[in-house]
Amino acid sequence: MTVTIDRTASTGRAPSPRARVSLTAAPGSLDGVWWPRSRALTRELPPLADAVGGAWGRITGITVSPAHCPVIPRWVSLAGRIVRVDWSAERQDPHRLTLVSASGRRDMLVIPPETGAAAAAELMGTAAVVPCQERAADAADTRGGEEAWETDGGAGRAPSRPGGIAGRRRT
């Protein structure tokens, strides 16, 4: 029996959806906001690199926090190249992703994938507003008041700020 494999045939996989990204033009601590569709980095990072590559150049390295990623690959394939993925629990903010290119290091706020569309759209629209990482954490927090009180050590969520996003109390 002879078997022929046609590598030009469709794999049955749909092309990756475009990354949901908002780049900031204002100087500050964040260079953009990214709202991935899942926590699967091998699937989510290539569209992100494609989306920012035109503005920032070819991505040569990525650093993530392990706090919200169940699996961190050692490398991902970006446009036919292998790019190393590093992680740091101590140095990397759990709500940030760092992309490295020839033009330098770029930090992006990562909106959790389970965040609702309205909250994510507001975060992406206000990308240059600081402190974004607090807002991302609040947008994804769906716990009840008592559960938030217990797990946050008594520092529950404050009433909504103007603009519709609840903030955390400062102690």
HELIX and SHEET records of a PDB file:
HELIX    1   1 LEU A   41  TRP A   56  1                                  16    
HELIX    2   2 ALA A  117  GLY A  125  1                                   9    
HELIX    3   3 CYS A  132  ALA A  140  1                                   9    
HELIX    4   4 GLY A  145  THR A  151  1                                   7    
SHEET    1   A 7 VAL A  21  LEU A  23  0                                        
SHEET    2   A 7 GLY A  32  TRP A  34 -1                                        
SHEET    3   A 7 GLY A 104  VAL A 110  1                                        
SHEET    4   A 7 ARG A  96  SER A 101 -1                                        
SHEET    5   A 7 ILE A  59  VAL A  64 -1                                        
SHEET    6   A 7 ARG A  81  TRP A  87  1                                        
SHEET    7   A 7 TRP A  75  LEU A  78 -1                                        
SHEET    1   B 2 ARG A 157  SER A 160  0                                        
SHEET    2   B 2 ALA A 166  ARG A 168 -1                                        
END                                                                             
